[in-house]
Amino acid sequence: MFSSFRSRNRVSKTVKPIKRSVGERSKSKMQQKLDCSMAGSTMISPIITLVVGPDLRLFAAYEHALLKSPYFAKCLRDQFYESTSKRLKLPDMLPEVFACVLEYLYTDDYYPRLCISKRHHSWELEDAQDTPNSGGRGRVPSTIYHPGVDGKYLLTDTVVYCAAEKLGLEELRRLALIKQGLRFRAQDDVLIRSARYAYANTLDTDRRLRPFFIEMIIQDRKRFIRSPTMRMEMGLGGSKFFFDLFVAMCRHVDEFVERTNKSSPRTI
């Protein structure tokens, strides 16, 4: 009787967990880390084909890299590509410009890269230190041939900036603007044509690229006053760029008058 009572009310024994060796635990942790890293790696990211420009140049990129762009993310989310071949089409973008965009998506920069000058403690381009025997790619031209503007040349970083705005890449816009400030030396027609392009491909709310051209022309006004290209372009008109330039020049004159009147009151 007592034995049956004990058997019915006996507390069950606690089952101890199975001990694993240090090697097995390490192997399990490594496998978990590998699984987590593979979740966001290129090993499982689909490859997207991109058809770029009027000549239908083909590019390939991992989907995870393209998703950094809100524009591409929306295209992929809405399945604007063919379900079987996974293609995106960018007929209005130059292949050379998209190559810069793609390099940025993978490396957060595009050639020539930004670097800090140890001597001046300021930004400079990496090719500024290249020598003929350095083995690098040498200096990259600051202009690019654009067939969409009557087969004329534009500032490369201007076109990259406008592409970044379309693709929603804010940091690439900032990067292109810095680089343009470091290598915008160009002929008058290229500068004015690039300004027109910037106005045609940015929003009216843009407070970076548009003011860059306005300020640049005001600072170098003696040069542009004598420029036949500037005279011809202003005669043609057809762009808000020239109105903004006029407004900026008026403000510049007003500031000058205000500073002058403080010392010797007069009017202009």
Number of C-alpha atoms within 10 A of each C-alpha: 6 7 7 9 9 10 11 9 8 9 8 7 6 6 6 6 6 6 8 9 9 9 8 11 12 12 11 12 11 12 12 12 10 11 12 11 12 13 11 11 12 15 10 12 15 12 17 20 18 20 19 22 18 14 10 14 14 14 16 13 17 17 19 19 19 20 16 15 19 14 17 18 17 12 15 19 11 9 13 14 17 10 8 6 10 16 20 21 17 16 15 11 18 23 20 15 21 19 16 19 24 18 14 18 20 15 10 13 18 18 15 18 13 17 14 12 14 9 6 8 9 9 14 20 19 17 18 13 12 14 12 8 7 10 8 12 12 16 15 12 10 18 21 18 15 17 11 12 12 8 9 15 19 24 25 24 25 26 22 25 28 24 23 23 19 15 18 16 20 13 15 24 20 14 20 22 18 16 20 19 12 14 17 17 13 13 9 16 18 19 22 23 18 23 24 21 19 20 18 14 16 17 12 10 7 12 10 12 20 20 16 14 19 19 14 13 19 16 11 10 13 10 12 16 12 10 13 12 17 17 12 11 16 15 9 9 12 11 15 13 21 17 13 14 18 14 12 16 17 12 12 13 13 13 12 11 16 15 12 13 12 9 8 10 10 10 8 5
